[in-house]
């Protein structure tokens, strides 16, 4: 895929952060970009970008209807970037079942439904590229924020599994798992949903205070440069720039903190397996 080839991109969660910046880069390189958001009327006009309404929290039939309209804009969609997400804080015991469902709907079930809606089109033409924006948080637990981490872990497993199922159809998939980047994702006043104080349990006050403090301290001071991050994502998708001539990977960690955290937690799992291997093997038949 060359940098000069004009393709049609669909990017969800494109009103801010990674989604918006990636949309701008792709449009500036001559691609046609469809920027999906729940409130397209709020997006400022940008040459080459067509804002559309798509709410991945709605039932699948509505997403499918929206996708038909999206495909009709340019007659096709070549690349889908699943980017929309938010953070739910609070301990597992405190977060209500309703808020738990909302978190998984936005971060896991919704993105999968977006793929369900676009895959018939891509299967028909036997080509397409799916990009899932996950998180390094999929690799570890975090007290007071496990709903978000678990939703991203579920997204990791579902999309890497999906990649295996669609590869033979000429459809590619890449899971991007960024570290902390300076977007609005961790803005306590914008994109973080805190557990209702009426549901807070005093025994978890310290846990919640620590989690809230981490996000407040990190916001605006994240290690990752969003402009550099989306430039890398664009290069990897298009096999250009720093990724010139390189095939789309199945998995891309993004940011040095992501490298550190993913490596550390993967090694911890290996260490646990090896520690208990001799005992675990005792459950095997001895035939």
JORAWO-V540245 format. One record per pair of residues at least 4 apart in sequence whose ideal C-beta (glycine too) atoms are under 7 Angstrom apart, sorted by the first residue. I is the first residue (numbers start at 1). J is the second residue. Records with the same first field share a line. If there is no record, write none. Layout:
I = J ; J
This chain:
1 = 5 ; 238 ; 239
2 = 240
3 = 29 ; 238 ; 240
4 = 30
6 = 30 ; 31 ; 32
7 = 31 ; 78 ; 79
8 = 32 ; 34 ; 74 ; 76 ; 77 ; 78
9 = 26 ; 31 ; 33 ; 34 ; 79 ; 81
10 = 34 ; 36 ; 70 ; 77 ; 80
11 = 19 ; 22 ; 23 ; 33 ; 35 ; 36 ; 81 ; 83
12 = 19 ; 36 ; 54 ; 56 ; 81 ; 82 ; 83 ; 84 ; 114
13 = 19 ; 37 ; 83 ; 84 ; 85
14 = 19 ; 20 ; 23 ; 35 ; 36 ; 37
15 = 19 ; 20 ; 37 ; 39 ; 42 ; 43
16 = 20 ; 183 ; 184
17 = 21 ; 183 ; 184 ; 185 ; 226
18 = 22 ; 83 ; 133 ; 183 ; 226 ; 229 ; 230
19 = 23 ; 83
20 = 24
21 = 25 ; 226 ; 227 ; 230
22 = 26 ; 81 ; 230 ; 233 ; 234
23 = 27 ; 33 ; 35 ; 49
24 = 28 ; 46
25 = 29 ; 230 ; 231 ; 234
26 = 31 ; 33 ; 234
27 = 31 ; 33 ; 46 ; 47 ; 48 ; 49
32 = 48 ; 74
33 = 48 ; 49 ; 50
34 = 50 ; 52 ; 70 ; 73
35 = 43 ; 49 ; 50 ; 51 ; 52
36 = 52 ; 54
37 = 43 ; 51
38 = 53 ; 55
40 = 51 ; 52 ; 53
43 = 51
50 = 73
52 = 70
53 = 66
54 = 66
56 = 63 ; 84 ; 110 ; 111 ; 113 ; 114
57 = 105 ; 106 ; 110
58 = 62 ; 63
60 = 64 ; 113 ; 116
61 = 65
62 = 66
63 = 67 ; 113 ; 114 ; 117
64 = 68 ; 117
66 = 70
67 = 71 ; 117 ; 118
68 = 72
70 = 77
71 = 76 ; 77 ; 121
77 = 118 ; 121
78 = 128 ; 129
79 = 129 ; 131 ; 237
80 = 114 ; 118 ; 130 ; 131
81 = 131 ; 133
82 = 111 ; 114 ; 131 ; 132 ; 133
83 = 133
84 = 106
85 = 106 ; 107
86 = 106 ; 191 ; 193
87 = 145 ; 148 ; 185 ; 186 ; 191 ; 192 ; 193
88 = 95 ; 99 ; 103 ; 147 ; 148 ; 193
89 = 144 ; 145 ; 192 ; 194 ; 195 ; 211 ; 212
90 = 94 ; 95 ; 144 ; 194 ; 195 ; 208
91 = 95 ; 144 ; 204 ; 207 ; 208
92 = 146
93 = 201
94 = 195 ; 199 ; 200 ; 201 ; 204
95 = 99 ; 100 ; 147 ; 195
96 = 100 ; 199
97 = 101
98 = 102
99 = 103
100 = 104 ; 147
101 = 105
102 = 106
103 = 107 ; 147 ; 148 ; 151
104 = 108 ; 109 ; 151 ; 154
105 = 109 ; 110
106 = 110
107 = 148 ; 151 ; 152 ; 155
108 = 112 ; 151 ; 154 ; 155 ; 158
109 = 113
110 = 114
111 = 115 ; 132 ; 155
112 = 116 ; 158
113 = 117
114 = 118
115 = 119 ; 130 ; 162
118 = 122
119 = 123
120 = 124
121 = 125
122 = 127 ; 128 ; 171
123 = 169
126 = 169 ; 170
127 = 170 ; 171
128 = 171
129 = 172 ; 237 ; 248
130 = 171 ; 172 ; 173
131 = 174 ; 176 ; 237
132 = 155 ; 159 ; 175 ; 176
133 = 176
134 = 138 ; 152 ; 155 ; 156 ; 175 ; 176 ; 177
135 = 152 ; 177 ; 178
136 = 177 ; 178 ; 179 ; 253 ; 257 ; 258 ; 261 ; 262
137 = 142 ; 148 ; 149 ; 152
138 = 149 ; 152 ; 153 ; 156 ; 177
139 = 261 ; 262 ; 265 ; 266
140 = 149 ; 261 ; 265
141 = 146 ; 149
142 = 146 ; 149 ; 211
143 = 207 ; 210 ; 211
144 = 207 ; 208 ; 210 ; 211
145 = 149 ; 211
146 = 150
147 = 151
148 = 152
149 = 153
150 = 154
151 = 155
152 = 156
153 = 157
154 = 158
155 = 159
156 = 160 ; 175
157 = 161
158 = 162
159 = 163 ; 173 ; 175
160 = 175 ; 250
161 = 165
162 = 166 ; 173
163 = 167 ; 173 ; 250
166 = 171 ; 173
172 = 248
173 = 250
174 = 236 ; 248 ; 249 ; 250 ; 252
175 = 250 ; 251
176 = 233 ; 252 ; 254
177 = 253 ; 254 ; 258 ; 262
178 = 224 ; 229 ; 254 ; 255 ; 258
179 = 223 ; 224 ; 254 ; 255 ; 257 ; 258 ; 261
180 = 218 ; 222 ; 223 ; 224 ; 257
181 = 222 ; 224 ; 226 ; 229 ; 255
182 = 220 ; 222 ; 224 ; 225 ; 226
183 = 226
184 = 190 ; 191
185 = 191
186 = 192 ; 215 ; 218 ; 219
187 = 191 ; 192 ; 219
188 = 192 ; 215 ; 216 ; 219
192 = 215
195 = 199 ; 200
200 = 208
204 = 208
205 = 209
206 = 210
207 = 211
208 = 212
209 = 213
210 = 214
211 = 215
212 = 216
213 = 217
214 = 218
215 = 219
217 = 221
218 = 222
223 = 255 ; 256 ; 257
224 = 229 ; 255
225 = 229
226 = 230
227 = 231
228 = 232
229 = 233 ; 254 ; 255
230 = 234
231 = 235
232 = 236 ; 242 ; 254
233 = 237
234 = 238
235 = 240 ; 241 ; 242 ; 243
236 = 243 ; 248 ; 249 ; 252
237 = 248
239 = 243 ; 244 ; 245 ; 246
240 = 244
253 = 258 ; 259 ; 262
254 = 258
256 = 260
257 = 261
258 = 262
259 = 263
260 = 264
261 = 265
262 = 266
263 = 267
264 = 268
265 = 269
266 = 270
267 = 271
268 = 272
269 = 273
270 = 274
271 = 275
272 = 276
273 = 277
276 = 280
277 = 281
